[in-house]
């Protein structure tokens, strides 16, 4: 019997397969330690023995899936679809075949090593194991194009295609590649040329709000962790004012489209809409062409919350996810609740020319949705936005921007976007809009209380004012016309018999002043105007009283001399009178 060793048939320079198989088990740890692995390891598939305990399998599998494209988004395991930029959930069913592309599972069968696919039950156990999920990288969002991020060091840079571990953002490889060195002056001129013929209602403030909306969508990665942006509203006085196109200008250059969301009237339906958006990590919600009063308690929370929770449809499980979406709304002649107004920046659009008679100049850009979706135009807009960001970063080191105000609940956003807009010389988006934009009746309330304090209180320390005393003051000044009507309207109604004129009583006296009798007569024109100013029926009193209570009760108002009075009180909210109390030193 020969003692010679069996000949080694492995080609010289090649590492035996059994050595590669053994090394593959330790590859993740060796890479972390900086050990250079043989080139043959690039094609070696890690092998995992299925006979180990679930915890061991979960640990080994997670270590070998680094760089596989599996991420943890909220409570879900997902991969990224490079085609549409959306999440794909990694279910146990899907994992059975997907994992075969990254590892080789094996087990012992009759003493022999046999390679098999993992079964669904085992995959479900592993995917749910803490030892597995805690090692999967977190995915905070998907960028369809290169977008800026602020590093922990404070440096701002464009995220390149692929996954960025620090921000947790994946940038699609197929996204548009645009000029990263556009001159800031050229960028400003280009954006001004796009906005030139849009009818911004108050010029610079509304234009600044629009540019802030564009930059907010582009710069979400620059916001501090947990910071939320305000809602952006484009409110036009009539149709065909360009509100939808402006909102699309914020979205299409980045996403290539501007998908619409539905503002459901029923709270249950809107909750489903918001839950779905949160679970899908959508980067924006676009509510187009709204009308009337914007009101939603759910949306109030959506705009200021950094995280969102809800019930997973058709299960008893709950989800908890971070919010990243920017919310955009367009509409005609919108009004707002105080809660939504304080959470929003409003771009007013006003054109005096009726929509069907308006013509644009010959040099105006025919900015259709197709124009915005054109790759060349998208690249220019993206390049311009990045140029503004770069310019602002440089200018902040030399001359920090000064904003008109910090917007409550959006302090983190205020540290980023308004400064870029200001340094770009587009105006200040934090500037307060005209009071009539917030609530058309608020200005009426301020004027009514000023006149009432002047005429009725006259500097007294405390004075009670009745609702009936406020009505003639309001009518004479043309205030609260929708609730009280005009003075002429009331006179016409009373003349038409919809109410009654009060006869005027006159006393008959002797030359010495003794009253001998009382006669009545119809009021003259001047007396009719006085009666009409004070006229009030029950329905009108109820409606006007409710509106006025909401606007003034318990708040501070000034008379013409600047003295501040608290007009009514919280305790008096159900009474038909207002105790006006002088507040010295109140701010």
C-alpha positions in Angstrom: 0.0 0.0 0.0 1.5 3.3 -1.0 2.0 6.1 1.5 2.1 8.8 -1.2 -0.5 11.6 -0.9 -3.2 11.9 -3.4 -2.3 14.2 -6.2 -3.5 17.8 -5.9 -5.5 18.5 -9.1 -6.2 22.1 -8.2 -4.6 24.4 -10.8 -1.7 26.3 -9.5 -2.7 29.8 -8.3 -6.3 28.7 -7.6 -7.7 28.4 -4.1 -9.4 25.1 -3.4 -13.2 25.4 -3.3 -13.5 24.0 0.2 -11.2 26.8 1.4 -13.4 29.4 -0.3 -16.4 27.8 1.3 -14.8 28.0 4.7 -13.7 31.6 4.2 -17.1 32.6 3.1 -18.5 31.9 6.5 -16.1 34.5 8.0 -16.1 37.0 5.1 -18.3 39.7 6.8 -16.1 39.8 9.9 -12.9 39.7 7.9 -14.1 42.6 5.7 -15.0 44.7 8.8 -11.5 44.0 10.1 -10.0 45.3 6.9 -8.6 42.0 5.8 -8.2 41.8 2.0 -10.0 38.7 0.7 -9.0 36.6 -2.3 -10.5 37.7 -5.6 -12.1 34.4 -6.0 -14.3 35.3 -3.1 -16.2 37.7 -5.3 -17.9 34.8 -7.1 -18.1 32.6 -4.0 -21.6 32.3 -2.6 -21.8 32.2 1.2 -23.0 28.8 2.5 -25.3 28.5 5.6 -26.2 25.3 7.4 -29.9 25.1 7.9 -29.6 22.8 10.9 -28.5 25.6 13.3 -30.9 27.4 15.7 -33.0 30.2 14.3 -31.0 32.9 16.2 -27.7 31.6 14.7 -29.2 31.4 11.2 -30.6 34.9 11.5 -27.2 36.3 12.6 -25.3 34.5 9.8 -27.8 35.5 7.2 -27.9 39.2 8.1 -24.0 39.3 8.1 -24.0 37.8 4.6 -26.6 40.1 3.2 -24.6 43.3 3.5 -24.8 45.1 0.2 -27.7 42.9 -1.0 -30.1 45.8 -1.2 -32.3 44.6 1.6 -33.4 47.5 4.0 -35.5 48.2 7.0 -38.2 50.8 6.3 -40.1 51.5 9.5 -41.3 48.1 10.6 -41.0 46.5 7.2 -38.2 44.8 5.3 -38.0 46.1 1.7 -35.9 46.3 -1.4 -35.9 49.2 -3.9 -37.3 48.8 -7.3 -34.9 50.8 -9.5 -37.5 51.0 -12.3 -40.2 53.0 -10.5 -38.3 54.1 -7.3 -40.8 52.4 -5.0 -40.4 49.9 -2.1 -41.0 46.2 -2.6 -41.9 44.4 0.6 -39.8 41.4 1.5 -42.4 38.8 2.6 -41.4 35.3 3.6 -42.9 34.0 0.4 -40.7 36.3 -1.7 -37.6 35.7 0.4 -37.6 31.9 -0.4 -36.4 32.6 -4.0 -34.7 35.9 -3.4 -32.3 34.6 -0.8 -31.0 31.9 -3.3 -29.4 34.7 -5.2 -27.3 35.7 -2.2 -26.6 32.6 -0.1 -26.6 28.8 -0.5 -28.5 26.9 2.2 -27.5 23.3 2.9 -28.4 20.5 5.1 -27.2 16.9 5.9 -29.2 14.2 4.1 -28.0 10.6 4.8 -24.6 11.9 5.7 -24.3 14.0 2.5 -24.3 17.8 2.0 -27.3 18.8 0.0 -28.1 22.4 -1.2 -31.7 23.4 -0.8 -33.9 26.5 -0.7 -35.1 27.7 2.6 -38.8 27.0 3.3 -41.3 29.7 3.9 -41.9 28.9 7.6 -38.2 29.1 8.3 -37.8 32.3 6.3 -40.7 33.9 8.2 -39.0 33.0 11.6 -35.7 34.4 10.4 -37.1 37.7 9.0 -38.9 38.3 12.2 -35.9 37.6 14.5 -34.3 40.6 16.3 -30.9 39.1 15.5 -31.7 39.6 11.8 -33.6 42.9 11.7 -31.2 44.8 13.9 -28.4 44.2 11.4 -30.4 45.3 8.3 -29.6 48.9 7.3 -32.3 51.5 7.7 -33.9 53.1 4.7 -35.3 56.6 5.3 -36.2 57.5 1.8 -35.6 57.0 -2.0 -34.3 59.9 -4.1 -35.1 59.6 -7.8 -32.3 62.1 -8.6 -29.2 63.4 -6.9 -30.4 65.6 -4.0 -28.5 67.4 -1.2 -27.9 66.2 2.3 -26.2 67.8 5.3 -23.6 65.6 6.8 -23.0 65.3 10.6 -19.9 67.4 10.0 -22.2 70.2 8.7 -21.0 69.8 5.1 -23.7 69.8 2.4 -23.2 67.5 -0.6 -25.2 65.8 -3.3 -26.0 62.2 -2.7 -24.6 60.0 -5.4 -26.5 56.9 -6.8 -26.7 54.0 -4.4 -27.4 53.7 -0.7 -26.0 56.3 1.7 -25.5 54.8 5.2 -25.3 58.0 7.1 -28.6 59.5 5.8 -30.3 56.2 5.2 -31.3 57.4 1.7 -31.1 55.4 -1.5 -30.5 57.4 -4.7 -31.7 55.7 -7.9 -28.9 54.8 -10.4 -31.2 55.6 -13.3 -31.9 59.2 -12.2 -31.1 62.2 -14.3 -27.5 63.4 -14.2 -27.4 67.3 -14.2 -24.9 70.0 -14.1 -23.5 70.4 -10.6 -21.6 73.6 -11.3 -24.2 76.1 -12.7 -23.4 79.7 -11.8 -25.8 81.0 -9.0 -26.6 84.2 -10.9 -27.5 82.2 -14.0 -29.6 80.0 -11.8 -31.5 82.9 -10.4 -32.1 84.4 -13.9 -33.3 81.1 -15.2 -35.9 80.6 -12.4 -37.1 84.2 -12.7 -37.7 83.7 -16.4 -39.8 80.7 -15.5 -41.9 82.6 -13.0 -42.1 85.9 -14.9 -45.7 85.8 -16.0 -47.3 84.0 -13.1 -49.7 86.4 -11.4 -48.3 86.4 -7.8 -50.8 88.3 -5.8 -48.4 90.2 -3.5 -45.4 89.9 -5.7 -42.3 89.1 -3.7 -43.7 87.3 -0.7 -45.8 84.9 -2.7 -43.0 84.3 -5.2 -40.7 83.6 -2.3 -43.1 81.0 -0.9 -43.2 79.3 -4.3 -39.4 79.1 -4.5 -39.4 77.8 -0.9 -41.7 75.0 -2.0 -39.4 74.0 -4.8 -36.4 74.0 -2.5 -38.2 72.1 0.3 -39.0 69.2 -2.0 -35.4 69.3 -3.3 -33.7 69.7 0.2 -35.6 67.3 2.4 -32.3 65.5 3.1 -30.9 68.8 4.6 -33.6 69.1 7.3 -32.6 68.1 10.8 -33.8 64.7 11.9 -37.5 64.9 12.8 -38.0 68.3 11.3 -41.2 68.8 9.3 -41.9 71.4 6.5 -45.0 73.5 6.5 -47.8 72.8 4.0 -47.6 74.9 0.8 -50.9 76.3 -0.7 -51.4 78.0 -4.0 -54.6 80.0 -3.7 -56.0 81.7 -6.8 -58.8 84.2 -7.3 -60.1 82.4 -10.4 -59.4 79.3 -12.6 -56.6 79.2 -15.1 -54.2 81.2 -12.9 -51.4 78.7 -13.0 -51.7 77.2 -9.5 -51.5 73.6 -10.6 -48.5 74.3 -12.9 -46.6 76.0 -10.1 -47.2 73.0 -7.8 -46.1 70.6 -10.6 -42.9 72.7 -11.0 -42.0 71.6 -7.5 -42.5 67.9 -8.2 -42.0 67.0 -11.9 -38.3 68.1 -12.2 -37.4 65.7 -9.3 -39.9 62.8 -9.7 -40.8 63.0 -13.4 -44.4 63.2 -12.5 -46.9 64.8 -10.0 -49.3 62.1 -8.7 -52.5 63.4 -7.1 -53.8 62.4 -3.6 -57.4 62.6 -2.5 -58.6 64.9 0.2 -61.5 62.8 1.5 -64.3 64.5 3.3 -64.9 61.6 5.7 -62.2 61.4 8.4 -62.0 57.6 8.1 -61.2 57.8 4.4 -58.6 60.5 4.8 -57.0 58.5 7.6 -56.6 55.6 5.2 -55.1 57.9 2.6 -52.6 59.3 5.1 -51.8 55.8 6.5 -51.1 54.5 3.0 -48.9 57.4 2.2 -46.9 57.0 5.4 -46.4 53.2 5.0 -45.2 53.8 1.4 -42.8 56.5 2.5 -44.2 58.8 -0.2 -42.1 62.0 -0.6 -45.1 64.2 -1.2 -48.9 64.5 -1.0 -50.4 66.7 -3.7 -54.0 67.8 -3.2 -55.0 69.6 -6.4 -58.0 71.9 -7.1 -59.6 72.2 -3.7 -62.5 74.6 -2.9 -64.0 76.3 0.1 -62.8 75.9 3.7 -59.7 73.8 4.2 -60.3 72.0 7.5 -58.9 68.7 8.8 -57.8 67.7 12.3 -56.0 64.7 10.8 -54.0 66.9 8.5 -53.1 69.2 11.4 -51.4 66.2 13.0 -49.8 65.0 9.8 -48.1 68.3 9.2 -46.4 68.7 12.5 -45.8 65.0 13.6 -42.4 63.5 12.9 -43.8 60.0 13.1 -47.1 58.4 12.1 -48.9 55.3 13.3 -51.9 53.4 12.3 -53.3 49.9 11.9 -52.1 47.7 9.1 -55.0 47.0 6.8 -56.8 43.7 7.5 -54.7 43.0 10.5 -54.6 43.8 14.2 -51.0 45.0 13.9 -49.9 48.6 14.1 -47.2 50.4 12.1 -44.9 53.2 13.3 -43.0 55.1 10.6 -41.1 58.4 10.3 -42.8 61.1 8.1 -40.9 62.7 5.3 -43.6 63.9 2.9 -44.0 67.5 1.7 -47.7 68.5 1.5 -49.0 70.7 -1.4 -52.5 72.1 -2.0 -53.9 74.2 -4.8 -57.4 75.8 -5.0 -59.5 78.8 -5.9 -60.7 81.3 -3.3 -59.8 79.0 -0.4 -60.2 79.8 3.3 -58.6 78.1 6.2 -59.1 77.1 9.8 -56.7 78.8 12.2 -54.9 75.5 12.8 -54.2 74.8 9.1 -53.3 78.5 8.4 -50.6 78.5 11.0 -49.2 75.3 9.5 -49.1 76.6 6.0 -47.3 79.0 3.7 -49.6 80.5 1.1 -48.8 81.6 -2.4 -51.5 84.0 -3.5 -52.3 84.3 -7.2 -54.4 87.1 -8.4 -55.3 88.1 -11.9 -57.9 90.9 -12.7 -58.4 89.7 -16.2 -61.1 87.0 -16.6 -59.5 83.7 -17.4 -61.1 83.3 -20.9 -59.9 86.8 -21.9 -56.3 86.5 -20.7 -53.5 86.3 -23.3 -49.8 85.8 -22.5 -47.0 87.7 -24.1 -45.2 86.2 -27.1 -42.0 85.5 -25.1 -43.9 83.6 -22.4 -42.9 79.9 -21.9 -45.6 77.5 -22.9 -45.2 75.6 -19.6 -47.2 72.5 -20.1 -46.9 69.4 -18.0 -45.0 67.9 -20.9 -42.6 70.9 -20.9 -41.8 70.3 -17.2 -41.3 66.5 -17.9 -38.8 67.1 -20.7 -35.4 65.8 -19.5 -33.5 68.9 -20.7 -35.8 71.2 -18.7 -35.8 69.0 -15.7 -32.0 69.0 -15.7 -31.9 72.8 -15.9 -34.3 73.3 -13.0 -32.4 70.8 -10.9 -29.1 72.4 -11.7 -30.5 75.8 -10.7 -31.8 74.5 -7.4 -28.4 73.0 -6.5 -26.7 76.2 -7.5 -28.9 78.1 -5.0 -28.1 75.7 -2.3 -24.3 76.0 -2.9 -24.5 79.8 -3.0 -26.5 79.9 0.3 -23.9 77.7 2.0 -21.2 80.1 1.0 -23.1 83.3 1.9 -24.1 82.0 5.3 -20.4 82.0 6.3 -20.1 85.6 5.2 -23.5 87.2 5.9 -26.1 85.1 7.6 -29.6 85.5 6.3 -32.2 87.3 8.5 -35.7 86.0 8.4 -38.8 87.9 9.3 -39.9 85.3 11.8 -39.5 81.7 12.9 -42.6 79.6 12.2 -43.8 77.6 15.2 -43.6 73.8 14.8 -41.3 74.2 11.8 -38.2 75.6 13.5 -36.0 72.9 11.9 -37.2 73.8 8.4 -36.6 77.5 9.1 -32.9 76.7 9.7 -32.6 75.5 6.1 -35.0 76.6 3.3 -35.8 80.2 4.0 -32.1 81.1 4.1 -31.5 79.6 0.6 -34.5 81.6 -0.7 -33.2 84.9 0.9 -29.7 84.4 -0.3 -31.1 83.8 -3.8 -32.7 87.2 -3.6 -36.2 85.9 -4.1 -37.6 87.4 -0.9 -38.5 86.0 2.5 -41.0 83.2 2.6 -41.5 83.6 6.3 -42.9 87.1 5.9 -46.4 87.2 7.3 -49.1 87.4 4.7 -51.8 90.1 4.8 -54.3 89.5 7.5 -57.1 89.1 5.1 -55.3 86.0 3.7 -55.5 84.4 7.1 -59.1 85.2 7.9 -61.0 87.9 6.0 -63.1 88.5 9.1 -60.2 89.1 11.4 -59.5 92.5 10.0 -63.2 93.4 10.5 -63.0 92.2 14.1 -60.0 94.4 14.8 -61.7 97.4 13.3 -64.9 96.8 15.1 -63.2 96.4 18.5 -61.2 99.6 18.0 -64.3 101.6 17.2 -66.3 100.0 20.1 -63.5 100.8 22.5 -63.3 104.4 21.3 -67.1 105.0 21.3 -68.3 102.9 24.2 -65.5 102.3 26.6 -63.7 105.6 26.2 -60.7 104.8 28.3 -62.6 103.3 31.3 -60.8 100.6 33.3 -63.8 98.2 33.0 -66.9 98.5 30.8 -69.4 95.9 29.6 -70.4 96.1 26.0 -73.6 94.4 24.7 -73.8 92.6 21.4 -76.7 94.9 20.3 -74.4 97.9 20.8 -71.8 96.5 18.4 -74.2 95.9 15.6 -74.8 99.6 14.6 -71.1 100.3 14.8 -70.4 97.4 12.5 -73.1 98.3 10.0 -72.1 102.0 9.8 -68.5 101.0 9.1 -69.4 98.3 6.5 -68.0 95.5 8.7 -69.2 91.8 8.8 -71.4 92.4 5.7 -71.9 88.7 5.1 -73.4 88.3 8.6 -75.2 91.7 9.1 -75.7 92.9 5.5 -75.1 96.5 4.5 -77.0 99.5 5.9 -78.8 100.0 2.5 -79.7 96.3 2.3 -81.4 96.4 5.7 -83.3 99.6 4.8 -84.6 98.0 1.6 -85.7 94.9 3.5 -87.5 97.0 6.1 -89.2 99.1 3.4 -90.2 95.9 1.6 -92.0 94.7 4.8 -89.5 92.0 5.8 -89.3 93.9 9.1 -91.1 96.8 10.8 -90.1 100.4 11.2 -90.6 101.6 14.8 -92.8 104.6 15.0 -91.2 107.7 16.5 -92.8 109.0 19.7 -93.1 112.7 20.3 -94.3 114.3 23.6 -96.8 117.2 23.6 -96.0 119.8 26.2 -97.3 123.2 27.5 -95.2 126.3 27.3 -94.2 125.6 30.9 -93.0 122.1 30.0 -95.9 120.1 31.3 -96.5 116.9 29.3 -100.0 116.8 28.0 -99.7 113.7 25.7 -97.7 111.5 23.4 -98.1 111.2 19.7 -96.4 108.9 17.2 -95.3 109.4 13.6 -93.4 107.5 10.9 -89.6 107.9 11.0 -87.9 110.2 8.6 -84.9 109.1 6.4 -82.3 109.9 9.0 -84.2 108.1 11.7 -84.7 105.1 9.4 -80.9 104.9 8.9 -80.4 104.8 12.7 -83.0 102.1 13.1 -81.6 100.1 10.2 -78.1 100.3 11.6 -79.3 98.7 14.9 -81.8 96.3 13.4 -81.2 92.7 14.4 -83.4 89.6 14.3 -82.9 86.4 16.3 -81.2 84.4 13.6 -78.9 87.3 12.7 -78.0 87.8 16.3 -77.1 84.2 16.8 -75.0 83.9 13.7 -73.1 87.2 14.3 -72.6 86.4 17.9 -71.1 83.0 17.2 -68.7 84.4 14.7 -67.7 87.3 16.9 -67.1 85.1 19.9 -64.6 83.0 18.0 -62.7 86.0 16.7 -62.5 88.3 19.8 -63.5 86.5 23.0 -60.7 86.7 25.6 -58.2 88.4 23.2 -56.4 91.7 23.5 -57.4 94.6 21.2 -56.2 98.2 21.1 -58.2 101.4 20.9 -57.1 104.4 18.8 -54.8 105.6 21.6 -53.0 102.2 21.8 -54.5 101.1 25.1 -55.0 97.4 25.3 -58.2 95.8 26.4 -59.1 92.2 26.9 -62.4 91.9 25.0 -64.6 89.5 26.9 -63.2 86.3 28.7 -63.2 82.6 28.3 -65.7 82.4 31.1 -68.1 84.7 29.3 -68.0 82.7 26.0 -71.7 81.9 26.3 -72.9 85.3 27.2 -74.3 88.0 24.9 -72.0 90.7 26.3 -68.3 91.5 26.6 -66.5 92.8 29.6 -63.8 95.0 28.3 -60.9 95.2 30.8 -57.9 97.5 30.5 -54.7 95.5 30.6 -51.7 97.7 31.5 -48.4 96.4 30.4 -49.9 93.6 28.3 -47.9 92.5 25.3 
